[in-house]
Amino acid sequence: MANTELQRTQSGTETNSKKATISVWLKLSEVEGNWHMGVFGSHVSGDYNANGNGQIGFYNGGLYAWFKTQNTTYYKQESTRRFRDTNAWYHVVYRFDTTQSSGDDRIRVYVNGEEITSWAAVNNPPQNENIEINNGGRIIRVGTYNFLDGTPNYFNGSMSHYHFCDGYSYAPTEFGSTDSTTGEWKINTSPSVSYGTNGFLILKDGNTITDQSSNSNNFSAGAGTLTKTEDNPSNVFATLNSLSKGIDQTLSNGNTTMVSGTSVTRTPTQSTLGMSSGKYYAEFKITNSAEPIPGVAYTQSNYSVSSGVGYYPGYTSSAWGYLGSASAIYNNASSVGGTWSSFTSGDIIGIAINLDNLQGGLNKLYFSKNGVWQNGADPSNFTSVTGVVGITTPSSTTDGYYYFSVGDGAGSTTSGIECNFGNGYFGTTAVSSAGTNASGIGIFEYDVPTGYTALSTKGLNL
C-alpha cells in the first residue's frame, strides 16, 4: 500500500468513546532505516493537532500509537520489540477499554495473539477517559497517518481483514487462534463480533473497500491505487527479501519489483521462501533491457562484494542466471551451453525448478520466454533430460535450499524486473490473461507446467 491510503468521514456518534478494537493483518515490505508507516489515522479535517486525533503504525520497526483526547492530553505507546520479518503476516490487535481499573489494561496491544508488555515509551490514559478517534466528523484513514505538518506516512506493505469494532473491546482470540498442529497463529476469517455504529470491516476479500459489516461504512481511495494480491494470511507467497537486498537495488510493490542502480558492486536479491523439495514455477517481467538477470541460487554468502566487482545470478558456482544480452544461461560466470533466446523490455521469463526427480544425480532447472520453453525442454516430462539445466541437489548446498534470485550484470545503466511469484501482478498491473494452473495456487500469465505450483506456504505443503 505504499503511497496509497483509504478514507472515510464518520457521520454518526460513536457507540462508546471508551471502548474499541482494531484488528488487522499486516505484511511489511520496509524494515530498514528511520521510518514511520501508518496503519490507522484519525483527525479533524485540516487539523492534525486537534483534540480527539490519533494514529497507529510503526516507527523504526516498533509498533507506535499516539492519541490526543478532548482534554488536550497526549497518550503514546512505542514498543521495544522490533518487527523485521518481511515474509510473514503479522496479526495486530489494539484493544481499548478505559473503564479498566489498571492503567496497563486500558490500551492493550497484541501481535499474533501475544500481548506486548515491554514499551520504550508509554503514557496510559486515566480511567474512563474518552478516546474519540471514531466519532462523527472524524476523518478515518487506513494505510497512513499524518504528523502536525500534514506529511503523510504511508504503510509500505499489504493489509488484510481490517476490523474496527466501535464500542467493543475484544481479545485477539476472536480474530485468530493457535493451530493445533503447527503452533502458528492463524486467521479466523469470520469472527463473531459486533461493529457498533461507526465500525467497519474492509479488505476481507481481496482489495474490497466496501464495508463487509452491516453498517455500510464504505471507504474510498484517498491517494494511490489499491492493488489486489493472492498473498494473504492463509497462504503466504514468496517476495524478494529486503533483509538480504542486493547492494544498489530498490524494492517496491510489496517487494516484488526490483530496480538496480548503476554501481558495479551491486549484488542479487533472493526470494524470502526457499525450496528443498517439490516443483515450483515463477515469472519475471523485464522492465528495463540494460541487463536484468532472473535466476536461481542456493546461497548468498558467495556474493561478497569487492571494489569494482559486480555480482549477478550466474556469476558464482552457486547460482544460475538467464542473460538476455548473451542469449545464454550462466553458471560460475560461464555459459552452460544450449540454445536460448535473447530478451528485452516487456518479455516475461518463466523459471521452473524440479527438486523431486533426479537425472544423473542432478535436479532440473528450466527457462521459458513468453510462454515458450527454451532449449527444447519440457518441464512436465519428468523423465526427459532434453533442454534441462542440471543443478546440484539441495542437500549438497550451503543451507539445503534453493531460492529464486534477481540481479543484473550492467554496471553503468539501471535494470528492472517485476516478479510474479503467483500473486497475479507484475508491479501494479494484473496479468493480462491468466494461464492454466492445475494446483490452483497463484495466478500466472502463462500455463504452469503440469506438476508445478507457486512458491507459497500452501505450495510448500502440497
Long-range contacts (C-beta under 8 A, 24 or more apart in sequence): 1-143, 1-154, 1-155, 1-156, 1-157, 1-158, 1-159, 1-224, 1-226, 2-29, 2-154, 2-155, 2-156, 2-157, 2-224, 2-252, 2-253, 3-154, 3-223, 3-224, 4-143, 4-154, 4-221, 4-223, 4-224, 4-225, 4-226, 4-227, 5-38, 5-141, 5-142, 5-143, 5-144, 5-152, 5-154, 5-221, 5-222, 5-223, 5-224, 6-141, 6-142, 6-143, 6-202, 6-209, 6-219, 6-220, 6-221, 6-222, 6-226, 7-139, 7-140, 7-141, 7-142, 7-219, 7-220, 7-221, 7-222, 8-139, 8-140, 8-200, 8-217, 8-218, 8-219, 8-220, 9-45, 9-137, 9-138, 9-139, 9-140, 10-134, 10-135, 10-136, 10-137, 10-138, 10-139, 10-140, 10-198, 10-217, 11-136, 11-137, 12-136, 12-197, 12-198, 13-135, 13-136, 13-197, 13-198, 14-132, 14-134, 14-135, 14-136, 14-166, 14-167, 14-196, 14-197, 14-198, 15-166, 15-167, 15-168, 15-196, 15-197, 15-198, 15-199, 16-166, 16-167, 16-168, 16-196, 17-130, 17-131, 17-132, 17-134, 17-135, 18-96, 18-97, 18-98, 18-99, 18-128, 18-129, 18-130, 18-131, 19-96, 19-97, 19-98, 19-99, 19-167, 19-168, 19-169, 20-94, 20-96, 20-131, 20-133, 20-134, 20-164, 20-165, 20-166, 20-167, 20-168, 20-169, 21-93, 21-94, 21-95, 21-96, 21-163, 21-164, 21-165, 21-168, 21-169, 21-170, 21-193, 22-56, 22-92, 22-93, 22-94, 22-163, 22-164, 22-165, 23-91, 23-92, 23-93, 23-161, 23-162, 23-163, 23-165, 23-170, 23-172, 23-174, 23-175, 23-191, 24-91, 24-92, 24-159, 24-160, 24-161, 24-162, 24-163, 25-89, 25-90, 25-91, 25-92, 25-159, 25-160, 25-161, 25-187, 25-232, 25-233, 26-89, 26-90, 26-91, 26-92, 26-155, 26-157, 26-158, 26-159, 27-86, 27-87, 27-88, 27-89, 27-90, 27-157, 27-158, 27-159, 27-160, 27-231, 27-236, 27-254, 28-58, 28-83, 28-85, 28-86, 28-90, 28-156, 28-157, 29-86, 29-156, 29-157, 29-158, 29-239, 29-242, 29-251, 29-252, 29-254, 29-255, 30-156, 30-157, 30-242, 31-61, 31-83, 31-84, 31-86, 31-242, 31-243, 32-242, 34-60, 35-59, 35-60, 35-153, 36-64, 36-145, 36-147, 36-153, 37-153, 37-154, 37-155, 37-156, 37-157, 38-141, 38-143, 38-144, 38-145, 38-146, 38-152, 38-153, 38-154, 38-155, 39-92, 39-142, 39-143, 39-145, 39-155, 39-159, 40-94, 40-140, 40-141, 40-142, 40-145, 41-139, 41-140, 41-141, 41-142, 41-144, 41-145, 41-146, 42-133, 42-134, 42-138, 42-139, 42-140, 42-141, 43-138, 43-139, 43-141, 43-146, 44-137, 44-138, 44-139, 45-137, 45-139, 48-146, 48-147, 48-148, 48-149, 48-150, 49-148, 51-132, 52-131, 52-132, 52-133, 52-135, 52-138, 53-133, 54-131, 54-133, 55-145, 55-146, 56-94, 56-145, 57-145, 57-153, 57-155, 58-83, 58-155, 62-120, 63-92, 63-109, 63-111, 63-116, 65-94, 65-107, 65-109, 67-125, 67-131, 67-133, 69-125, 69-129, 69-130, 69-131, 69-132, 70-130, 70-132, 71-129, 73-125, 73-129, 74-123, 75-107, 75-123, 75-124, 75-125, 75-131, 76-121, 76-122, 76-123, 77-107, 77-109, 77-119, 77-121, 77-122, 77-123, 78-119, 78-120, 78-121, 78-122, 79-109, 79-116, 79-118, 79-119, 79-120, 80-118, 80-119, 80-120, 81-111, 81-116, 81-118, 83-111, 84-243, 86-239, 86-241, 86-242, 86-243, 86-255, 86-272, 87-236, 87-238, 87-239, 87-241, 87-272, 87-273, 88-236, 89-158, 89-160, 89-232, 89-233, 89-236, 91-172, 91-175, 91-176, 91-185, 91-187, 91-233, 93-170, 93-171, 93-172, 93-175, 95-169, 95-170, 95-171, 95-172, 96-131, 96-169, 97-169, 98-125, 98-126, 98-127, 98-128, 98-129, 98-130, 98-131, 99-127, 99-128, 100-127, 101-127, 103-127, 110-171, 110-172, 112-176, 112-185, 113-172, 113-173, 113-176, 113-177, 113-178, 113-185, 134-164, 134-166, 134-198, 134-199, 135-198, 136-198, 140-164, 140-219, 141-222, 142-202, 142-219, 144-223, 152-223, 154-223, 154-224, 157-254, 158-229, 158-231, 158-254, 159-203, 160-203, 160-204, 160-232, 160-233, 161-187, 161-189, 161-201, 161-203, 161-204, 161-233, 162-200, 162-201, 162-202, 162-203, 162-204, 163-191, 163-193, 163-195, 163-199, 163-200, 163-201, 164-195, 164-198, 164-199, 164-200, 164-201, 165-193, 165-194, 165-195, 165-196, 165-199, 166-195, 166-196, 166-197, 166-198, 166-199, 167-194, 167-196, 167-197, 167-199, 168-193, 168-194, 168-195, 168-196, 168-199, 186-233, 186-234, 187-233, 187-234, 189-234, 225-428, 227-253, 227-254, 227-425, 227-428, 228-424, 228-425, 228-430, 229-254, 229-423, 229-424, 229-425, 230-422, 230-423, 230-424, 230-442, 230-443, 230-454, 230-456, 231-423, 231-456, 234-458, 235-441, 235-456, 235-457, 235-458, 236-273, 236-456, 236-457, 237-273, 237-421, 237-422, 237-423, 237-442, 237-454, 237-455, 237-456, 238-271, 238-272, 238-273, 238-282, 238-404, 238-421, 238-455, 238-456, 239-271, 239-272, 239-419, 239-421, 240-269, 240-270, 240-271, 240-272, 240-406, 240-419, 241-269, 241-270, 241-271, 241-272, 242-269, 244-269, 244-270, 244-300, 245-269, 246-303, 246-407, 247-305, 249-407, 253-418, 253-425, 253-427, 253-428, 254-423, 256-418, 256-419, 256-420, 256-421, 256-423, 256-425, 256-427, 257-287, 257-416, 257-417, 257-418, 257-419, 257-427, 258-406, 258-416, 258-417, 258-419, 259-287, 259-288, 259-414, 259-415, 259-416, 260-292, 260-407, 260-408, 260-414, 260-415, 260-416, 261-414, 262-411, 262-412, 262-413, 262-414, 263-310, 263-411, 264-308, 264-309, 264-310, 264-411, 265-305, 265-306, 265-307, 265-308, 265-309, 265-310, 266-310, 266-311, 266-407, 266-408, 267-300, 267-303, 267-305, 267-311, 267-407, 268-293, 268-295, 268-297, 268-300, 268-303, 268-311, 268-312, 268-313, 268-319, 268-405, 268-406, 268-407, 269-405, 269-406, 269-407, 270-297, 270-300, 270-403, 270-404, 270-405, 271-403, 271-404, 271-405, 271-421, 271-455, 273-403, 273-455, 273-456, 273-457, 273-460, 274-399, 274-401, 274-402, 274-403, 275-353, 275-355, 275-394, 275-401, 275-402, 275-403, 275-455, 275-460, 276-355, 276-394, 276-400, 276-401, 276-402, 277-355, 277-356, 277-394, 278-355, 278-356, 278-453, 278-459, 278-460, 278-462, 279-352, 279-353, 279-354, 279-355, 279-356, 279-379, 279-449, 279-451, 279-452, 279-453, 280-352, 280-353, 280-452, 280-453, 280-454, 280-455, 280-459, 281-350, 281-351, 281-352, 281-353, 281-444, 281-448, 281-449, 281-452, 281-453, 281-454, 282-350, 282-351, 282-404, 282-419, 282-420, 282-421, 282-422, 282-454, 282-455, 283-348, 283-349, 283-350, 283-351, 283-419, 283-420, 283-426, 283-444, 283-445, 283-446, 284-348, 284-349, 284-350, 284-351, 284-406, 284-417, 284-418, 284-419, 284-420, 285-346, 285-347, 285-348, 285-349, 285-417, 285-418, 285-419, 285-420, 285-426, 285-427, 286-324, 286-343, 286-344, 286-345, 286-346, 286-347, 286-348, 286-349, 286-416, 286-417, 287-345, 287-346, 287-416, 287-417, 287-418, 287-427, 288-345, 288-413, 288-414, 288-415, 288-416, 289-324, 289-343, 289-344, 289-345, 289-415, 290-408, 290-410, 290-413, 290-414, 290-415, 291-323, 291-324, 291-325, 291-408, 291-409, 291-410, 291-413, 291-415, 292-324, 292-406, 292-407, 292-408, 292-415, 292-416, 292-417, 293-321, 293-322, 293-323, 293-324, 293-406, 293-407, 293-408, 293-409, 293-415, 294-321, 294-322, 294-349, 294-351, 294-404, 294-405, 294-406, 294-417, 294-419, 295-319, 295-320, 295-321, 295-322, 295-351, 295-404, 295-405, 295-406, 295-407, 296-320, 296-351, 296-353, 296-365, 296-391, 296-402, 296-403, 296-404, 296-405, 297-402, 297-403, 297-405, 298-392, 298-394, 298-397, 298-398, 298-399, 298-401, 298-402, 298-403, 299-397, 299-398, 299-399, 300-403, 301-398, 310-409, 310-411, 311-407, 312-407, 312-408, 312-409, 313-405, 313-406, 313-407, 315-409, 318-397, 318-398, 319-405, 320-365, 320-389, 320-391, 321-405, 321-407, 322-349, 322-351, 322-367, 323-409, 325-409, 329-367, 329-389, 331-389, 336-389, 338-374, 338-375, 338-387, 338-389, 339-374, 339-375, 339-376, 340-367, 340-374, 340-375, 341-369, 341-372, 341-374, 343-369, 348-426, 348-445, 348-446, 350-444, 350-446, 351-404, 352-379, 352-449, 352-452, 353-391, 353-402, 354-379, 354-382, 354-452, 355-393, 355-394, 355-402, 356-382, 357-382, 357-383, 358-393, 359-383, 359-385, 359-388, 359-390, 360-385, 360-390, 361-393, 362-390, 362-391, 362-392, 362-393, 363-390, 363-391, 363-392, 363-393, 363-394, 364-388, 364-389, 364-390, 364-391, 365-389, 365-390, 365-391, 366-449, 368-446, 370-446, 371-435, 371-445, 371-446, 371-447, 378-449, 379-449, 379-452, 380-449, 380-450, 380-451, 380-452, 382-451, 404-455, 420-444, 420-445, 421-454, 421-455, 421-456, 422-454, 422-455, 422-456, 422-459
